Amino acid sequence: MFADLPRPTGPLPVLWDSTVTQRVGRMLDGDVKVAWFYGQPDTSTFRYRVANVVEAVNSDPDGVVGAGWFSDDDIPSVLPVVPQLDAIVLARHRYGGNVRRLAATAARAGLPLLFDTDDLVFDTSYAGLVMDSLGRDATVSLDWDVWFSYMGRLNATLGLCEGAFTTNQTLRAELARHLPLEHVHVVPNVLNRVQQEYSRTLLEAKQSSGYRRTGPVTIGYFSGTPSHVRDFTVAAPALARLLARDPDVDVRIAGFLDDVGPLEEFRDRIEFVPFMHYVELQHSIAEVEVNVAPLQHNAFNVCKSDLKFFEAAVVGTWTVASHTPSLDAAITDGVTGRLARDHEWDGALAEAVDLARDTERYAATMSATAEQAHSTWAWDSVAASVRRALEAQLAKGSPTSPVASS
């Protein structure tokens, strides 16, 4: 494990500490005014698809877009300003009474609605697959009610929209079953400003110490949500075999995972870390030498984004990940990380442990990887993607559009 890394200083950021009035005011300052709506703020999808995007757009020195985010509860307060807007983005927002009112008000104002999603959860034909991926019991009627309701309401929201934003080309193709492909735009996940600044601090601390380690090599699994329980089983057997043959390796598991399967006999070598603030999570990832991102191979998971790689790369931590289109595009195999098919995890983990013990090679590899990641997934880089997407949706080829001319 990497030693003596600096802890965050000062209060940890809260993504929803502004008032509706403040957010409306900032949005209306833009020449092009766009509102993002999400059910209730949280630290997962809301952070990536709404808060990070709004922050980047509003900080864009070359932009003309004024952005604001709002919850479902905020909709009644925002309705009076809807006629002043240029577009509304409904980010994974389930259909309901407030969305219905919002859509009707937007329609009267001739305002386009855009859908945003980061998962394959908007088509009920995939409900069984999603439940299987998440380890839900298919014999429980209530689970079917929950997932058909959730996905069906998202589909109803999608049906109101004339365009969409999403995280990658795979999800873009799925959305193109519901919308014209040219109306679906990739707006990738990125870091946010505080997360990136603190990650830079962690990286520089590792570099200044020469990537000094202490104790066993630690392999980290940062699950985030209970939805990754079955994904862990892809790597668990290889991890168990590694622990059996190498007593100087241990495991850190962060998030929601208690059933460790074949690793049960090594529970005394597993550190369980509770769910934590996303800034503190960067510290936990930075401490481990190896980050693992296993995924079952199915239509739900192949739509996943690359965030499990780049959040580790920016703090100088090597990743072993399953193949998905996004991870394949993000990782240069064997150079910036390792991509492993299900039968390749033993070899990939052994290579990662050897790399961790070769401090000079690890330092050179991860310093270069981290710099690339800080550039590619920079907190403000998403603003350009949003500008391009809005230009395509709003300008309609007109050179007089404020977005088109920015």
C-alpha positions as CSV (number, residue, x, y, z in Angstrom):
1,M,0.0,0.0,0.0
2,F,1.2,3.5,-0.7
3,A,2.0,5.4,2.4
4,D,1.5,8.8,3.9
5,L,-0.8,10.3,1.4
6,P,-2.5,13.6,2.3
7,R,-6.0,13.6,3.6
8,P,-8.6,16.1,2.2
9,T,-8.5,19.4,4.0
10,G,-11.4,21.6,4.9
11,P,-15.1,20.7,4.5
12,L,-16.0,18.2,1.8
13,P,-18.0,19.6,-1.0
14,V,-21.8,19.2,-1.1
15,L,-23.2,19.1,-4.6
16,W,-26.6,20.4,-3.7
17,D,-25.9,23.3,-1.3
18,S,-27.2,26.1,-3.6
19,T,-30.8,27.5,-3.7
20,V,-33.2,27.3,-6.6
21,T,-33.0,31.1,-6.9
22,Q,-29.2,31.0,-7.2
23,R,-29.3,28.3,-9.8
24,V,-32.1,30.0,-11.9
25,G,-30.1,33.2,-11.8
26,R,-26.9,31.6,-13.1
27,M,-28.8,29.8,-15.8
28,L,-30.5,32.9,-17.0
29,D,-27.2,34.7,-17.3
30,G,-26.4,32.6,-20.4
31,D,-27.2,33.5,-24.0
32,V,-28.3,29.9,-24.4
33,K,-30.2,28.8,-21.3
34,V,-30.4,25.1,-20.5
35,A,-31.9,23.4,-17.4
36,W,-30.9,19.9,-16.2
37,F,-33.5,18.0,-14.2
38,Y,-32.9,14.9,-12.0
39,G,-35.2,13.2,-9.5
40,Q,-33.3,13.8,-6.3
41,P,-29.6,14.8,-6.0
42,D,-27.2,12.0,-5.1
43,T,-23.5,11.2,-5.3
44,S,-23.7,8.8,-8.3
45,T,-25.6,9.5,-11.5
46,F,-26.5,13.1,-10.4
47,R,-22.8,13.8,-9.8
48,Y,-21.6,12.6,-13.2
49,R,-24.5,13.5,-15.5
50,V,-25.8,16.7,-13.9
51,A,-23.6,18.5,-11.3
52,N,-20.3,17.9,-13.1
53,V,-21.8,18.9,-16.4
54,V,-23.4,22.1,-15.1
55,E,-20.2,23.1,-13.3
56,A,-18.1,22.7,-16.4
57,V,-20.6,24.5,-18.7
58,N,-20.9,27.4,-16.4
59,S,-17.1,27.7,-16.1
60,D,-16.5,27.5,-19.8
61,P,-14.6,30.6,-20.9
62,D,-15.5,30.0,-24.5
63,G,-19.1,29.2,-24.0
64,V,-22.4,31.0,-24.1
65,V,-24.5,28.4,-22.3
66,G,-26.0,29.2,-18.9
67,A,-26.8,25.9,-17.0
68,G,-28.8,25.1,-14.0
69,W,-29.7,21.9,-12.2
70,F,-33.0,21.1,-10.5
71,S,-34.7,18.3,-8.7
72,D,-38.2,17.0,-9.3
73,D,-39.3,18.9,-6.2
74,D,-38.0,22.1,-7.9
75,I,-40.1,21.8,-11.0
76,P,-43.1,23.9,-9.7
77,S,-40.8,26.7,-8.9
78,V,-39.0,26.6,-12.2
79,L,-42.1,26.4,-14.5
80,P,-42.5,30.2,-14.7
81,V,-39.1,30.6,-16.3
82,V,-39.4,27.7,-18.8
83,P,-40.5,30.0,-21.7
84,Q,-37.1,31.8,-21.3
85,L,-35.1,28.6,-21.8
86,D,-33.6,27.1,-24.9
87,A,-33.6,23.4,-23.9
88,I,-34.3,21.1,-21.0
89,V,-32.3,17.9,-20.2
90,L,-34.1,15.2,-18.3
91,A,-31.3,13.2,-16.8
92,R,-32.5,9.7,-15.9
93,H,-35.7,11.4,-14.6
94,R,-38.7,9.1,-14.2
95,Y,-42.0,10.2,-15.6
96,G,-44.5,11.6,-13.1
97,G,-46.8,14.5,-12.4
98,N,-44.1,17.1,-12.3
99,V,-42.4,15.9,-15.5
100,R,-45.8,15.9,-17.2
101,R,-46.4,19.5,-16.2
102,L,-42.8,20.4,-17.2
103,A,-43.2,18.8,-20.6
104,A,-46.6,20.5,-21.2
105,T,-45.1,23.9,-20.4
106,A,-42.1,23.2,-22.6
107,A,-44.4,22.2,-25.5
108,R,-46.3,25.4,-25.3
109,A,-43.1,27.4,-25.4
110,G,-41.7,25.3,-28.3
111,L,-38.9,24.1,-26.1
112,P,-37.0,20.9,-26.9
113,L,-36.6,18.2,-24.3
114,L,-33.5,16.0,-24.2
115,F,-33.1,12.8,-22.4
116,D,-29.8,11.8,-20.6
117,T,-28.8,8.3,-19.4
118,D,-25.7,6.5,-18.3
119,D,-27.1,3.0,-18.2
120,L,-29.3,0.7,-20.2
121,V,-32.4,1.3,-18.0
122,F,-34.8,3.0,-20.4
123,D,-36.2,-0.1,-22.2
124,T,-38.3,-2.7,-20.4
125,S,-37.3,-5.4,-22.9
126,Y,-34.0,-5.4,-20.9
127,A,-35.7,-5.6,-17.5
128,G,-34.9,-9.3,-17.0
129,L,-31.3,-8.8,-18.0
130,V,-30.9,-5.9,-15.6
131,M,-32.4,-7.9,-12.8
132,D,-30.1,-10.8,-13.5
133,S,-27.1,-8.5,-13.7
134,L,-27.9,-7.0,-10.3
135,G,-28.5,-10.4,-8.7
136,R,-32.2,-9.9,-8.2
137,D,-34.4,-12.9,-7.5
138,A,-36.5,-13.5,-10.7
139,T,-39.2,-15.4,-8.7
140,V,-40.0,-12.3,-6.6
141,S,-43.0,-10.5,-8.1
142,L,-42.2,-7.3,-6.3
143,D,-38.8,-7.0,-8.0
144,W,-40.5,-7.2,-11.4
145,D,-42.9,-4.5,-10.3
146,V,-40.0,-2.3,-9.2
147,W,-37.9,-2.7,-12.3
148,F,-40.8,-2.5,-14.8
149,S,-42.0,0.6,-13.1
150,Y,-38.6,2.2,-13.0
151,M,-37.6,1.4,-16.6
152,G,-41.1,2.0,-17.9
153,R,-41.2,5.5,-16.4
154,L,-37.8,6.3,-17.8
155,N,-39.1,5.1,-21.2
156,A,-42.1,7.4,-20.8
157,T,-39.8,10.3,-20.2
158,L,-37.7,9.3,-23.2
159,G,-40.8,9.3,-25.3
160,L,-41.3,13.1,-24.6
161,C,-37.8,13.9,-25.9
162,E,-36.5,14.8,-29.3
163,G,-32.9,14.1,-28.6
164,A,-30.6,12.5,-26.0
165,F,-27.2,12.7,-24.3
166,T,-25.4,9.6,-23.2
167,T,-21.9,8.4,-22.1
168,N,-20.7,6.3,-25.0
169,Q,-21.3,5.0,-28.5
170,T,-22.8,1.7,-27.2
171,L,-25.6,3.4,-25.3
172,R,-25.9,5.8,-28.2
173,A,-26.8,2.9,-30.5
174,E,-29.3,1.6,-28.0
175,L,-31.0,5.0,-27.8
176,A,-31.1,5.1,-31.6
177,R,-33.8,2.4,-31.4
178,H,-36.0,5.1,-29.9
179,L,-34.6,8.3,-31.5
180,P,-32.9,9.2,-34.8
181,L,-29.2,8.5,-34.4
182,E,-28.2,12.0,-35.3
183,H,-30.2,13.3,-32.4
184,V,-28.3,11.2,-29.8
185,H,-25.0,12.7,-28.6
186,V,-22.1,11.4,-26.5
187,V,-21.4,13.6,-23.5
188,P,-18.8,11.6,-21.6
189,N,-18.4,11.2,-17.8
190,V,-15.5,13.2,-16.4
191,L,-14.1,14.2,-13.1
192,N,-15.3,17.3,-11.2
193,R,-13.1,20.2,-10.2
194,V,-12.5,19.3,-6.5
195,Q,-12.1,15.6,-7.3
196,Q,-9.5,16.4,-9.9
197,E,-7.6,18.9,-7.8
198,Y,-7.4,16.5,-4.9
199,S,-6.4,13.7,-7.2
200,R,-3.5,15.8,-8.5
201,T,-2.4,16.4,-4.9
202,L,-2.4,12.6,-4.2
203,L,-0.5,11.9,-7.4
204,E,2.1,14.5,-6.6
205,A,2.6,13.1,-3.1
206,K,3.2,9.6,-4.6
207,Q,5.6,11.0,-7.1
208,S,7.6,13.0,-4.6
209,S,8.0,10.0,-2.4
210,G,9.1,7.8,-5.3
211,Y,5.9,5.8,-5.0
212,R,7.0,4.6,-1.6
213,R,5.1,1.5,-0.4
214,T,4.7,-0.2,2.9
215,G,3.3,-3.6,3.8
216,P,1.6,-6.1,1.4
217,V,0.5,-5.3,-2.2
218,T,-3.1,-4.3,-1.9
219,I,-5.7,-4.9,-4.5
220,G,-8.7,-2.7,-4.3
221,Y,-12.3,-3.3,-5.4
222,F,-14.4,-0.1,-5.3
223,S,-17.9,-1.3,-6.0
224,G,-19.8,1.9,-5.3
225,T,-23.3,0.3,-5.3
226,P,-24.9,-3.1,-4.5
227,S,-25.3,-3.5,-8.3
228,H,-21.8,-4.8,-8.7
229,V,-22.1,-7.9,-6.5
230,R,-22.3,-10.3,-9.4
231,D,-19.5,-8.5,-11.2
232,F,-17.1,-9.3,-8.4
233,T,-17.6,-13.0,-9.0
234,V,-15.7,-12.6,-12.4
235,A,-12.5,-11.8,-10.6
236,A,-13.0,-13.5,-7.2
237,P,-11.7,-17.0,-8.0
238,A,-8.5,-15.6,-9.4
239,L,-8.1,-13.3,-6.4
240,A,-8.6,-16.3,-4.1
241,R,-5.9,-18.3,-6.0
242,L,-3.5,-15.3,-5.8
243,L,-4.0,-14.9,-2.0
244,A,-3.5,-18.7,-1.6
245,R,-0.1,-18.6,-3.3
246,D,1.1,-15.2,-2.2
247,P,0.9,-14.3,1.5
248,D,2.2,-10.7,0.8
249,V,-1.0,-9.7,-1.0
250,D,-4.2,-8.4,0.6
251,V,-7.5,-6.9,-0.6
252,R,-9.5,-3.7,0.1
253,I,-13.2,-3.7,-0.7
254,A,-15.1,-0.4,-0.6
255,G,-18.8,0.0,-0.9
256,F,-21.5,-2.6,-0.6
257,L,-20.1,-6.1,-0.8
258,D,-20.2,-8.6,2.0
259,D,-20.5,-11.9,0.2
260,V,-16.9,-12.5,-1.0
261,G,-17.5,-16.0,-2.3
262,P,-14.2,-17.9,-2.7
263,L,-12.3,-15.2,-0.7
264,E,-14.2,-16.1,2.5
265,E,-11.3,-18.2,3.8
266,F,-9.1,-15.1,3.5
267,R,-11.5,-12.7,5.2
268,D,-8.8,-11.8,7.7
269,R,-6.8,-10.4,4.8
270,I,-9.7,-8.3,3.5
271,E,-10.2,-4.7,4.6
272,F,-13.8,-3.6,4.3
273,V,-14.2,0.1,3.8
274,P,-17.7,1.7,4.2
275,F,-19.3,3.9,1.6
276,M,-17.6,7.3,1.7
277,H,-17.6,10.7,0.1
278,Y,-16.3,10.7,-3.5
279,V,-13.3,12.9,-2.5
280,E,-12.3,10.5,0.3
281,L,-12.8,7.7,-2.1
282,Q,-9.9,9.1,-4.3
283,H,-7.7,8.7,-1.2
284,S,-8.7,5.1,-0.7
285,I,-8.1,4.3,-4.4
286,A,-4.7,6.1,-4.4
287,E,-3.5,4.0,-1.5
288,V,-3.8,0.7,-3.3
289,E,-1.4,-0.6,-5.9
290,V,-4.0,-2.4,-8.0
291,N,-7.6,-1.4,-8.8
292,V,-9.8,-4.1,-10.3
293,A,-13.0,-3.4,-12.4
294,P,-14.5,-6.8,-13.2
295,L,-17.8,-6.9,-15.2
296,Q,-20.0,-9.7,-16.4
297,H,-20.2,-9.8,-20.1
298,N,-23.8,-8.9,-21.1
299,A,-25.7,-6.1,-22.9
300,F,-26.2,-4.2,-19.7
301,N,-22.5,-4.1,-18.7
302,V,-21.1,-3.4,-22.2
303,C,-22.9,-0.1,-22.0
304,K,-21.0,1.0,-18.8
305,S,-18.7,4.0,-19.0
306,D,-14.9,4.1,-18.3
307,L,-15.0,5.9,-14.9
308,K,-13.7,2.9,-12.9
309,F,-10.5,3.3,-14.9
310,F,-10.0,7.1,-15.0
311,E,-10.8,7.7,-11.3
312,A,-7.9,5.3,-10.5
313,A,-5.6,6.5,-13.2
314,V,-5.6,10.1,-12.1
315,V,-4.2,9.1,-8.7
316,G,-1.6,6.9,-10.2
317,T,-3.1,3.5,-9.5
318,W,-2.9,0.6,-12.0
319,T,-6.2,-1.0,-13.1
320,V,-7.1,-4.5,-14.3
321,A,-10.5,-4.4,-16.0
322,S,-12.9,-6.5,-18.0
323,H,-13.4,-5.8,-21.6
324,T,-16.2,-3.4,-22.5
325,P,-16.2,-1.0,-25.5
326,S,-15.6,2.0,-23.2
327,L,-12.8,0.4,-21.2
328,D,-11.2,-1.0,-24.4
329,A,-11.2,2.6,-25.8
330,A,-9.8,4.1,-22.5
331,I,-7.1,1.6,-21.7
332,T,-4.0,0.9,-23.8
333,D,-3.7,-2.8,-22.8
334,G,-0.4,-3.5,-21.0
335,V,0.6,0.2,-21.1
336,T,-1.9,2.3,-19.1
337,G,-3.7,-0.7,-17.6
338,R,-4.7,-4.3,-18.2
339,L,-7.8,-5.6,-20.0
340,A,-8.7,-9.2,-19.0
341,R,-11.2,-11.7,-20.4
342,D,-12.8,-14.0,-17.8
343,H,-10.0,-16.6,-18.2
344,E,-7.2,-14.1,-18.1
345,W,-7.6,-12.7,-14.6
346,D,-5.0,-15.0,-13.0
347,G,-2.3,-13.8,-15.3
348,A,-3.4,-10.2,-15.3
349,L,-3.4,-10.0,-11.4
350,A,0.0,-11.7,-11.3
351,E,1.4,-9.2,-13.7
352,A,-0.1,-6.4,-11.7
353,V,1.5,-7.6,-8.4
354,D,4.9,-7.9,-10.2
355,L,4.5,-4.4,-11.5
356,A,3.6,-3.0,-8.0
357,R,6.8,-4.6,-6.6
358,D,9.0,-3.0,-9.3
359,T,8.7,0.5,-7.9
360,E,10.7,2.3,-10.6
361,R,8.8,0.7,-13.4
362,Y,5.4,1.3,-11.6
363,A,6.3,5.0,-11.0
364,A,7.2,5.6,-14.7
365,T,4.2,3.7,-15.9
366,M,1.6,5.4,-13.7
367,S,3.0,8.9,-13.8
368,A,2.6,8.9,-17.6
369,T,-0.8,7.2,-17.4
370,A,-2.0,9.7,-14.8
371,E,-1.0,12.7,-16.9
372,Q,-2.9,11.3,-19.9
373,A,-6.0,10.7,-17.7
374,H,-5.9,14.2,-16.2
375,S,-5.9,15.6,-19.7
376,T,-8.5,13.2,-21.2
377,W,-11.1,13.3,-18.4
378,A,-10.4,16.9,-17.1
379,W,-13.3,18.4,-15.2
380,D,-13.9,21.2,-17.7
381,S,-13.4,19.1,-20.9
382,V,-17.1,18.0,-21.0
383,A,-18.2,21.6,-21.8
384,A,-17.0,21.2,-25.4
385,S,-19.1,18.0,-25.8
386,V,-22.2,19.8,-24.4
387,R,-21.6,22.7,-26.8
388,R,-21.4,20.4,-29.8
389,A,-24.5,18.4,-28.7
390,L,-26.5,21.6,-28.2
391,E,-25.4,23.0,-31.5
392,A,-26.6,19.9,-33.3
393,Q,-29.9,19.9,-31.5
394,L,-30.6,23.7,-31.5
395,A,-28.8,25.3,-34.3
396,K,-30.3,23.1,-37.1
397,G,-27.6,24.2,-39.3
398,S,-28.2,27.9,-38.7
399,P,-25.0,30.0,-38.4
400,T,-26.8,32.6,-36.4
401,S,-27.4,30.3,-33.4
402,P,-25.4,31.5,-30.3
403,V,-24.2,27.9,-29.7
404,A,-23.1,27.5,-33.3
405,S,-21.2,30.7,-33.4
406,S,-19.4,30.2,-30.0
